[in-house]
């Protein structure tokens, strides 16, 4: 799609994944927002049989500021065989809220909501992911299977917040993932995970990998092992969290 001040409201998008056989392409998105556009709203829509992403957002590179993309009150459903529900590779003022995500994604793809720039020239700032419900059924085998992730190895992201989401399901390798550069160099991206209800995941509640300082505050962790997994990263403020039936709080 292209153009400023576009609203998509109340539509159904069928990705037709069940009729594709063995042919799969992660770039078959149901809505693609690509280019230097602002004031895009996607609301009250249903995305099902997703193949690639339900919504893919790339508003451009090299300092695009002041954009607004909002996705709210939508339902995203797949059969553990798509890429992501919502992807943001470049964007500012992106607000993803009050949506449901069920059975996202293939074992080798990121998950329900993926904040993942492709290059150092991409801009990722003021990304708010809040009040979403994410569930994923148990599956055999191994793989990524995340609820919400920020993969910031390519550039520095600012003001990335995961807030008041409900994330659960034995099929999740981790409910939230924050990952930086494998070199271990501190990436000064700012990520906050606050007020979420995280429970019954097959892996960690929050997983931190490779050099991004993350604040994890006032979350509820239930039936997890561990609640927080810190692997070669930098845990910031971890105050105000509650733990129930958690074997290990921090590993």
N, C-alpha and C positions, 0 to 999 in steps of 0.2 A: 504494500500500500504506500501511497505518497500523498503529500500535502499537509498543511497545517490545519489545526482545529477540526480533526476528524473524530467522530464518535461511532463506534460499532456497538449496537445495543440489541440484546435479545435474539441473537442468531444461533443456529446450530451448525457445527462444523464436523463433518464426518471424514476422518482420515483414511477410512477404508482399509485399515491395516490387515484385517482378517482375510482379505481377498487378494493379498499380494504374493502369497506363496513364499518362496525363498528369496524373493527380491525385496531388499530393504535398503533404504537410503536415508541417512540421518538428516539430510537437508530438505526433506519434504515437509515444510512447515504449513500449518493451517492459516496462521496470520504472520506475515513478515513486515516489520516496521524497520525500514532501512533507508537511511538518508538524513539530511539535515532538517528534520521536521520537529514541530513542537505541538503541544496541546493535543495529544492523542489519548482517547479514552476507549477502553474495551470493557463492557459491563454487561452483566446478566446473560452471558453467552455460555453455551455448552460445547465442550470439545471432547470428542470420543473417538475410539479406534485410532488414536494418535500414532503416527509413524515417526516423524522427526520431533519438532517442538509444537506444542499448541500455539504459543506466541514466541516469536524470535524478535529481539530488539537490538538493532545496531544503528545508532543515530549518527555515527561518523567518528572521525579521528581528529586529533590535533587541537583540542581545546574547545570543543563545542560545549557551551554552558547555557544554562537557562532553559533547557528543554523540560517538558513535562510529559511523562507517559504514565497512565494510570490503568491498572487492571484490577477490577473488583467484582465481587459477587458472581464469579464464574465457576463452572464445574469442569474439571479436567479428569478424564478417565481413560486408562489404557489397560493393557493386559500384560504388564511387565515387559513390553516389547518395543517401546518407543525410545526417543532420546531424552527429552525433558518436557516438563509441563510449560515452564516459562524460562527462557534464556535471555540474559543481558550480556552482550559482548562489549557494548559501548553505550553509555547513557548517563544523563544527569537528571536528578529529580524524578526517579522512577519509583512508583508506589504500587506495590502488589499487596492487596489486602482483601480479607473476607472471601477468599476462594476456597474450594475443596480440591484436593489432589488425591486420586486413588490409583494405586498400583502403577506408579512411575518407577523405573524405566528399565531398559535392558541391563543385563549384568555388567556390560562394559561401557555404559553411558552414565552421566553424572547423577540425575535424579529429578526431583519435583521442580525445584527452583535453583537455577544455576547462574551465579554471577561470575563470569569468566572471560576477561578480555583476551584478545588474540595477540596483541602486539603492544610494544611500549608506547606507541602513539595513541592508543585508545584512551578514552576518558571514562572513568567510572566514579561517580560521586553522588552523594545524597540518594542512596538506594535504601528504601524502607520497605521491609517485608514484615507484615504484621497481621495478626488475627486470621491466619489461614489454618485450615485443618488438613493434615497430611497423614495418610495411612498407606501401609504397604504390606501385603500378605507375605507369609513365609514362603520361601522358595529354597530348593536345594541348590548346591553349588556355591561359588564364591563370586565376588564382584564388588562394584562400587556401592550402588544402592543408597544414596543419601537423600535426606529430606530437603535440606537447604544447604548450599555450599557457596563459599567465596574462594575461588581459585585465582590467586593474585600473583602468579609467577611472572607474568608478562609486564605488569605495570603497577603503579601505586594507586590504590583506591582510597577514597576519603568518605567518611560519614556513612559507613555501611552498617545497617542496624537490622537485626532479626528480633522482633518483639511480639510477645503475647501470642505465639503460634502454638498449636496443639499437634504434636508429632509423635506417631506411634507405629508399631508394626514390626514383627519379627523378621521381616524381609529387609530391614534397614541395616546396612553395615555400620552406619552412624546416623543419628538424627540430624546433626549439623556437622559440617566440615569446614575448616578454614585452613588453606594450604598456601604456602609461599614457594620460594625458590629452594630447590634441593641443595644448593650450595651452603645453606644455613645462614646466609647473610640476612640481617634484619631488614625486612621490608616494612617501611613506616606506614603502611596502610592502617586505617583506623576501623576496627570491627568491634561491634558490641552485640552480645547475645543476652537479652534481658527479658525476664518475665514469662518465659516459655514453659509450657507443660510438656515434658519429654518423658516418655515411658515405653516399656516393653519392646525396646529395639533389640535386634539381634546382636548389635555391636554396642559401641560407646554411645553415650548421650551426646557429647560434643567431642570431636576429634580435632586436634591442632597438629599441623605438620609443617615443619620447615619455615620458621623465622617470621611469623607475623604476631605481633602482640595483640591479644584479644581479651577484652573484658567479658566475663561470664558472671552475671549478677542476677539475683532474685529469681532464679529459675526453680522449677519443681522437677526433680529427678526421681523416677519410680521404676523399680524392677530393672536395673541396669548393671552391667559390669564391664568396664567401669562407668561412672558418671561422666568423668572428664579424662580423656586420653591425651597426654601432652608428649609429642614425639618431636624432639629437636626444634621446639618452638618457644614462644615467650608468653606464658600465662600472665595476664594483667590482674585486674581486680577480680576476685572470685568470692565476694562477700554476699551474704543474704540468700544463698541457695538452700533449699531443703532437700533432704534425701530420705527416701523410704524404700526398704528392700533393695538397697544398693550394696553390693558386695565390696566394691572398692570405689571410693570417691574420686581419687586422683591417681592415675597411673602414668 
